[in-house]
């Protein structure tokens, strides 16, 4: 009886260890270890290959990780994506940067070079000036994606205009939203009144500022 009990416990322990080790190996590795191992002659043997260690599996995952490809290394040559790109190219070039920058200049005491756009970007609206930032991002990314020098010229022009506004302001400030400077001045003193999108009486001032920052980053 003692011998039979020892044999049973030994077999149980071996089975438990095998099940435990199997549960610690990822599915892909488990599948690999259950395949018969090949010998030098092409025959197979019944014993399973040993499981790969965690470090080896982590290394495999690391070297197969996908990474974004810089836009400048890709050129579309045809198909629906190229068609969409061409339409975007035409639209971006049809927009007038001086109209987007009109209220930036006006807030700084400079004469606008063109009449500002209306709608959400119109004077006295909640998001005045945000389109210039969007556009700066668009032309900067399009230049990377196509190499079309017209987009670099457009980006350079907008950056120069914003620099002129900063220079006229005298303290680096650049903004087209009416009341933005005053709202941030109160904020810097710890005066914060906010509800939903509102901040110190303005609907979404951080959003409009972020569009400018994002455009400058992309440029």
C-alpha positions, 0 to 999 in steps of 0.5 A, a space after each residue: 500500500 505504501 509503495 502504491 501511495 508513493 507512486 500515486 503521489 509522485 505521478 500526481 506531483 508530476 502532472 500538477 507541475 506540468 499543468 502549472 508550467 503550461 499555464 505560465 507559457 503564452 498561447 503562442 509559445 505553448 503551441 510551439 512547444 507541443 510540436 514534435 521536435 525535428 531531428 537532423 535526419 528529418 524524423 521526429 521524436 515524441 518529447 516536447 521542446 522546452 518552453 522558451 524563457 520570459 526574456 526571450 519572448 519579451 525580446 521577440 515582441 519588442 523586435 516585432 513592434 510596429 512604428 510609425 513611418 515619417 510622412 517624408 518617407 512615403 509618397 502616394 502614387 494612385 488610388 483613393 488615398 491619392 485622390 483624397 490627398 489631391 482634394 485636400 491639397 487643392 482645398 488648403 491652397 485655396 484658403 487665404 492665410 491673411 484672412 485667418 490672421 486678420 484678427 491676430 493682427 487686429 488684437 495686436 494693433 496691426 492693420 489686417 491684410 485681408 478681411 477675416 473669415 466669418 462663422 466660427 472663426 469670425 470676430 467676436 465668436 467663441 473660437 476666433 483664430 483657431 483656423 489659423 492653427 489648424 491650417 498651419 498644421 495642415 500645410 506643414 503635414 502636407 509638405 512632408 507628405 508631398 514635398 510640394 514647396 508651396 506648402 512650406 512657403 505657406 507655413 513659413 509665411 504664417 510663422 513670420 506673421 505670428 512672429 510679427 504679432 508677437 513683436 508688436 504685442 511686446 511680450 510674446 503674446 499672440 491671440 485672435 480671441 477677443 478677451 483672451 489676454 484678459 482672461 489669462 491675466 486673471 488666471 495667472 492671479 489665481 482667479 478661476 471661474 469655470 463651468 463646462 467649456 467656460 473659463 473666465 467668461 470665455 467658451 474654450 480659450 485653451 482650445 484656441 491656444 492649443 491649435 496655435 501651439 499644435 500648428 507651430 509644433 507641426 511647422 
